[in-house]
Amino acid sequence: MYNWYDGRSDVKRKEMPFFVMYELSDASVGSALCWRGVVFWPGAGGGFDRLANGAWDCRAITAADAGRQVYGIAVSYDPPLAMRLDPSTALWSSAVVEDLTKAVAVLCIVLLIFDLRIAGERRRTAMVVGVGAGLVVTLELLGGNAIGGWWPYSGGNDGLTHEGYGHIVLDAAVRGDWREALRGNETVYWHMPGLRYVRALGSVFFGDTSFGFLTIVLAVPAAFYLLFRTVLPVRMALIMAAIFLVFPISSPFGFSFLSYIDLFQRGLGEAIAYAAFLFALVIYLNAAGRDFDGILRSALWANALLALALFIRPNLGPGTIVFLVGYFLFIAARAKGKPHRRGTRLPAIGVGPVS
C-alpha cells in the first residue's frame, strides 16, 4: 500500500477491500469478540454464518469456538470494519501480571545499577525511575506498540522505505553478498543514507521490533540534559530537561520530546542524527579543560558521532562544519599557533560522509 495514492488506480486507497482474521484459542474462551461491520463466524457443518453489525456489538467466545477462525470482511465500508477482543477476567489478569513482572524486572535492574546506601544515588535512582516511567506512559498514550515490540508505520511517509531498505541490507549480509549490503539498495543515495544501516543493525540485535530505534530515541532527553548540565547549574539543567520532556509548547523549534516521538512514529532518522549531534557537542564542550592529548581523544569520539549524524541526515552539514572549524581553531590556539598533525586531521572524520 506504500506510495499508492488516489488517481493511480480505480481502486481508492481508503476503499481497498481487506479482511481480518481472528484465530480463537483455548485461552480466549470466556472472552468476547466485538465488531462493527461484517464478519463470518464458523457455523455448523463447516460453513460460516454472516453476521452484520451497524454499530458495535459483541459475541461471547465459547469452548466450541476454540480452534476456529473468524473473518472480518471489508468491502462496502458501510459501515467501516472495526474489530477488537474484549479479554476475559482470567486473560486480562494474566496480561496485567505479565506487565507487572516486566516492570519489577526493570526496577530490579535499576536497583542493581545504583547503590541506594549513598544519599546521592537515591535521588538519582528516583529521577531515573520517574523519567523512565514518564517515557513509557507517554509512548503508551500515543498509541502503537513500541513497548510491546513493534510500532506500525502509517502509509504515505518514508518510514516504510527506510525499514524496507534495512531489511534488504540485512538480507544481503546474511546471504554473504557484502557488496549489495554495503550498496544499501542504492548506487547513488537518495534517501537518508545511513539510516538503512542503523535499521539493519537494530534488526540483528532486536529482530523485527522497534526496540533498537526506540533505544536511541530515548537517549535524546539524556543528550539534552548533559548539554544543559555542561553550561548550567544542576538544578537549572533539570528544569530545562523537564520542560523538554513534558511541555510541547516548543515543538515547532524542536525543543520538545514529543517532536522526536513523532519522528520515531514515522520511522524517520532525525531523532538518531540529532542525538548523535548533541552528544558530539557535549563531548566537545567537556573536552575544553583537558590536556592536549585528552582533547584529541575526545575529539576522535565527537567527530565519529558527527560523521554518524551527517551520514544519517546530510542537512546537518552546515552545523557540523561550524563545529569542526571551531574545533580546528581551538586546537590551533592550544598548540600555540602550531596545530598538531593528529589534531588537524581529526576533522576529516566528521565530514567524511560528505566525500
Secondary structure, DSSP 8 states (H G I E B T S, - for coil): -TT--TTSSSS-GGG--EEEEEE--GGGTT-EEEEEEEEEEE-GGG-EEEEEEEEEEEEE--GGGTT-EEEEEESS-SS--EEEEE--HHHHHHHHHHHHHHHHHHHHHHHHHS-TTSHHHHHHHHHHHHHHHHHHHHHHHT-S-TTTT-----TTSTHHHHHHHHHHHHHHHHTT-HHHHHHTT-SS--S-TTHHHHHHHHHHHH-SSSHHHHHHHTTHHHHHHHHHHHHS-HHHHHHHHHHHHH-GGGGGGT-SHHHHHHHHHTT-SHHHHHHHHHHHHHHHHHTTTS-HHHHHHHHHHHHHHHHHHHHH-GGGHHHHHHHHHHHHHHHHHHTTT---HHHHHTHHHHTGGG-
